Every structure is written in C-alpha cells, then in structure tokens.
Amino acid sequence: MKQYKVVYPHVSNYPDPIVLAKGDIVIYGREDTEFPNWIFCEAIHSKKCGWVPKQILSTPSEEHIATALTHYSAHELTVNPGMLVEKELELNEWSFVRTPEGEKGWVPNKVLDIKNVTE
C-alpha cells in the first residue's frame, strides 16, 4: 500500500454515514456536481442518506431504485496536515484511506500530497 501525506485539513461532513451491504436497496438520487459519479442515495433498510459511488450501484429502475453491488461505507475521516495515511481504494476524486491508528474512511484526493508517495 502507498503512503500519502495530508497537506490540507478535511472535516467529516457526515457523522452518521450511510452503510450498505451487498444487495441492499437504495433510492437513487441526484449526482454530485463537484465530484461526478457520486450519487446521493437513501438506504431503504436504515433510512440513512449519503453519497455512494455510482460504480457500486446497479442501473436504477424507472422508480429510481438501485441495488448495492458490494459492501460500502460512506464514513469520512477528519484529517489534518502532516498526518500520514495509506490509500486502499480511489474512486471519483476521493480515496478510502487508513490512518496509522487503524481508522478507515474517505478523504478527497485534493487534501493528499500525491507527489509525496512512499512504497
């Protein structure tokens, strides 16, 4: 895994994120205009709302219903400059990272120094 240095702060906007299991049904909402391919969804089972990558959703029905194709958590991390994180996944200008303390979550790529990468 590659290690990245946080160069700008990011505060989590969603303290109670949407969490989906494979096969969960969601109401497929609007697409984010700042970060394309993020869809605002509501989970039918929990009624929680949040941003979900389009890539993990089935094509929505005419009734705007879609299915999660994999497990997913919209948990965002609050990070500060100087922190080091390891990137596990990158989708749509966001990275799913892990801190040295083991906390995992999403941060926007723009807060990471992509030039300061170590193997």
ZADO-1210 file (C-alpha; in nm, 4 decimals, padded with zeros to 6 digits):
<atoms>
<atom x="00.0000" y="00.0000" z="00.0000" code="MET" pos="1"/>
<atom x="00.1163" y="00.3524" z="-00.0714" code="LYS" pos="2"/>
<atom x="00.1507" y="00.6136" z="00.1997" code="GLN" pos="3"/>
<atom x="00.0373" y="00.9728" z="00.1478" code="TYR" pos="4"/>
<atom x="00.0839" y="01.2879" z="00.3494" code="LYS" pos="5"/>
<atom x="-00.2197" y="01.5014" z="00.4293" code="VAL" pos="6"/>
<atom x="-00.1484" y="01.8598" z="00.3192" code="VAL" pos="7"/>
<atom x="-00.4889" y="02.0244" z="00.3792" code="TYR" pos="8"/>
<atom x="-00.7434" y="01.9701" z="00.6562" code="PRO" pos="9"/>
<atom x="-01.0690" y="01.7865" z="00.5904" code="HIS" pos="10"/>
<atom x="-01.3578" y="01.7679" z="00.8360" code="VAL" pos="11"/>
<atom x="-01.6086" y="01.4869" z="00.8015" code="SER" pos="12"/>
<atom x="-01.9460" y="01.6220" z="00.6899" code="ASN" pos="13"/>
<atom x="-02.1463" y="01.3102" z="00.7780" code="TYR" pos="14"/>
<atom x="-02.1077" y="01.1818" z="01.1351" code="PRO" pos="15"/>
<atom x="-02.3747" y="00.9121" z="01.0777" code="ASP" pos="16"/>
<atom x="-02.2896" y="00.7763" z="00.7307" code="PRO" pos="17"/>
<atom x="-02.4862" y="00.5513" z="00.5026" code="ILE" pos="18"/>
<atom x="-02.3609" y="00.1909" z="00.5200" code="VAL" pos="19"/>
<atom x="-02.4655" y="-00.0694" z="00.2651" code="LEU" pos="20"/>
<atom x="-02.4305" y="-00.4446" z="00.2391" code="ALA" pos="21"/>
<atom x="-02.4171" y="-00.6158" z="-00.0970" code="LYS" pos="22"/>
<atom x="-02.7741" y="-00.6435" z="-00.2208" code="GLY" pos="23"/>
<atom x="-02.9156" y="-00.3548" z="-00.0172" code="ASP" pos="24"/>
<atom x="-03.1783" y="-00.1475" z="-00.1971" code="ILE" pos="25"/>
<atom x="-03.1426" y="00.2312" z="-00.2241" code="VAL" pos="26"/>
<atom x="-03.3370" y="00.5213" z="-00.3630" code="ILE" pos="27"/>
<atom x="-03.1087" y="00.6577" z="-00.6354" code="TYR" pos="28"/>
<atom x="-03.0939" y="01.0359" z="-00.6091" code="GLY" pos="29"/>
<atom x="-02.9045" y="01.3213" z="-00.7680" code="ARG" pos="30"/>
<atom x="-02.5451" y="01.3146" z="-00.8908" code="GLU" pos="31"/>
<atom x="-02.2903" y="01.5416" z="-00.7217" code="ASP" pos="32"/>
<atom x="-02.1908" y="01.8365" z="-00.9395" code="THR" pos="33"/>
<atom x="-01.8497" y="01.8919" z="-00.7753" code="GLU" pos="34"/>
<atom x="-01.7498" y="01.5245" z="-00.7744" code="PHE" pos="35"/>
<atom x="-01.9169" y="01.3424" z="-01.0686" code="PRO" pos="36"/>
<atom x="-02.0178" y="00.9775" z="-01.0254" code="ASN" pos="37"/>
<atom x="-02.1184" y="01.0215" z="-00.6597" code="TRP" pos="38"/>
<atom x="-02.4916" y="00.9615" z="-00.6208" code="ILE" pos="39"/>
<atom x="-02.6932" y="01.0824" z="-00.3195" code="PHE" pos="40"/>
<atom x="-02.8865" y="00.7765" z="-00.2032" code="CYS" pos="41"/>
<atom x="-03.1217" y="00.6735" z="00.0747" code="GLU" pos="42"/>
<atom x="-03.0932" y="00.3189" z="00.2088" code="ALA" pos="43"/>
<atom x="-03.4359" y="00.1553" z="00.2255" code="ILE" pos="44"/>
<atom x="-03.3486" y="-00.0571" z="00.5327" code="HIS" pos="45"/>
<atom x="-03.1928" y="00.2153" z="00.7511" code="SER" pos="46"/>
<atom x="-03.3374" y="00.5357" z="00.6012" code="LYS" pos="47"/>
<atom x="-02.9827" y="00.6799" z="00.6153" code="LYS" pos="48"/>
<atom x="-02.8747" y="00.9054" z="00.3307" code="CYS" pos="49"/>
<atom x="-02.5332" y="00.9721" z="00.1832" code="GLY" pos="50"/>
<atom x="-02.3061" y="00.9771" z="-00.1180" code="TRP" pos="51"/>
<atom x="-02.2438" y="00.6436" z="-00.2904" code="VAL" pos="52"/>
<atom x="-02.0074" y="00.5788" z="-00.5829" code="PRO" pos="53"/>
<atom x="-02.2035" y="00.5154" z="-00.9000" code="LYS" pos="54"/>
<atom x="-01.9710" y="00.2237" z="-00.9789" code="GLN" pos="55"/>
<atom x="-02.1068" y="00.0130" z="-00.6910" code="ILE" pos="56"/>
<atom x="-02.4738" y="00.0609" z="-00.7816" code="LEU" pos="57"/>
<atom x="-02.6910" y="-00.1240" z="-01.0310" code="SER" pos="58"/>
<atom x="-02.8554" y="00.0773" z="-01.3062" code="THR" pos="59"/>
<atom x="-03.1539" y="00.2495" z="-01.1413" code="PRO" pos="60"/>
<atom x="-03.5065" y="00.1494" z="-01.2323" code="SER" pos="61"/>
<atom x="-03.7636" y="00.3955" z="-01.3627" code="GLU" pos="62"/>
<atom x="-03.8714" y="00.4323" z="-00.9973" code="GLU" pos="63"/>
<atom x="-03.5131" y="00.5381" z="-00.9043" code="HIS" pos="64"/>
<atom x="-03.4412" y="00.2136" z="-00.7185" code="ILE" pos="65"/>
<atom x="-03.0931" y="00.0582" z="-00.7343" code="ALA" pos="66"/>
<atom x="-02.9046" y="-00.2226" z="-00.5622" code="THR" pos="67"/>
<atom x="-02.5630" y="-00.2110" z="-00.3938" code="ALA" pos="68"/>
<atom x="-02.3273" y="-00.4412" z="-00.5843" code="LEU" pos="69"/>
<atom x="-02.0774" y="-00.4592" z="-00.2962" code="THR" pos="70"/>
<atom x="-02.0390" y="-00.3626" z="00.0687" code="HIS" pos="71"/>
<atom x="-01.9853" y="00.0108" z="00.1213" code="TYR" pos="72"/>
<atom x="-01.9488" y="00.2666" z="00.3999" code="SER" pos="73"/>
<atom x="-01.9579" y="00.6423" z="00.3388" code="ALA" pos="74"/>
<atom x="-01.7537" y="00.7080" z="00.6552" code="HIS" pos="75"/>
<atom x="-01.5364" y="01.0174" z="00.6021" code="GLU" pos="76"/>
<atom x="-01.2242" y="01.0860" z="00.8046" code="LEU" pos="77"/>
<atom x="-01.1360" y="01.4143" z="00.9672" code="THR" pos="78"/>
<atom x="-00.7677" y="01.4681" z="00.8847" code="VAL" pos="79"/>
<atom x="-00.5128" y="01.7408" z="00.9481" code="ASN" pos="80"/>
<atom x="-00.1953" y="01.8474" z="00.7662" code="PRO" pos="81"/>
<atom x="00.1043" y="01.6318" z="00.8492" code="GLY" pos="82"/>
<atom x="-00.0925" y="01.3105" z="00.9047" code="MET" pos="83"/>
<atom x="00.0174" y="01.0055" z="00.7083" code="LEU" pos="84"/>
<atom x="-00.2414" y="00.7715" z="00.5593" code="VAL" pos="85"/>
<atom x="-00.2342" y="00.4578" z="00.3457" code="GLU" pos="86"/>
<atom x="-00.4618" y="00.4514" z="00.0418" code="LYS" pos="87"/>
<atom x="-00.6713" y="00.1370" z="-00.0032" code="GLU" pos="88"/>
<atom x="-00.9016" y="00.2499" z="-00.2848" code="LEU" pos="89"/>
<atom x="-00.9593" y="00.5515" z="-00.5072" code="GLU" pos="90"/>
<atom x="-01.2883" y="00.6427" z="-00.6752" code="LEU" pos="91"/>
<atom x="-01.4144" y="00.9640" z="-00.8316" code="ASN" pos="92"/>
<atom x="-01.1504" y="01.2010" z="-00.6863" code="GLU" pos="93"/>
<atom x="-01.1806" y="01.0516" z="-00.3339" code="TRP" pos="94"/>
<atom x="-00.9600" y="00.7967" z="-00.1574" code="SER" pos="95"/>
<atom x="-01.0505" y="00.5367" z="00.1035" code="PHE" pos="96"/>
<atom x="-00.7568" y="00.5511" z="00.3446" code="VAL" pos="97"/>
<atom x="-00.6342" y="00.4045" z="00.6726" code="ARG" pos="98"/>
<atom x="-00.4593" y="00.6009" z="00.9469" code="THR" pos="99"/>
<atom x="-00.1673" y="00.4557" z="01.1475" code="PRO" pos="100"/>
<atom x="-00.4200" y="00.4078" z="01.4313" code="GLU" pos="101"/>
<atom x="-00.6298" y="00.1849" z="01.2045" code="GLY" pos="102"/>
<atom x="-00.9238" y="00.4188" z="01.1410" code="GLU" pos="103"/>
<atom x="-01.0582" y="00.3895" z="00.7860" code="LYS" pos="104"/>
<atom x="-01.2609" y="00.6330" z="00.5791" code="GLY" pos="105"/>
<atom x="-01.2898" y="00.8572" z="00.2761" code="TRP" pos="106"/>
<atom x="-01.0999" y="01.1823" z="00.2126" code="VAL" pos="107"/>
<atom x="-01.0957" y="01.3973" z="-00.1018" code="PRO" pos="108"/>
<atom x="-00.7810" y="01.3492" z="-00.3103" code="ASN" pos="109"/>
<atom x="-00.7198" y="01.7251" z="-00.3035" code="LYS" pos="110"/>
<atom x="-00.6123" y="01.7040" z="00.0645" code="VAL" pos="111"/>
<atom x="-00.3387" y="01.4464" z="-00.0124" code="LEU" pos="112"/>
<atom x="00.0103" y="01.5128" z="-00.1454" code="ASP" pos="113"/>
<atom x="00.0239" y="01.2804" z="-00.4431" code="ILE" pos="114"/>
<atom x="00.3893" y="01.3680" z="-00.5016" code="LYS" pos="115"/>
<atom x="00.4908" y="01.2515" z="-00.1544" code="ASN" pos="116"/>
<atom x="00.4340" y="00.8795" z="-00.2059" code="VAL" pos="117"/>
<atom x="00.6320" y="00.6020" z="-00.0450" code="THR" pos="118"/>
<atom x="00.6142" y="00.2300" z="-00.1123" code="GLU" pos="119"/>
</atoms>
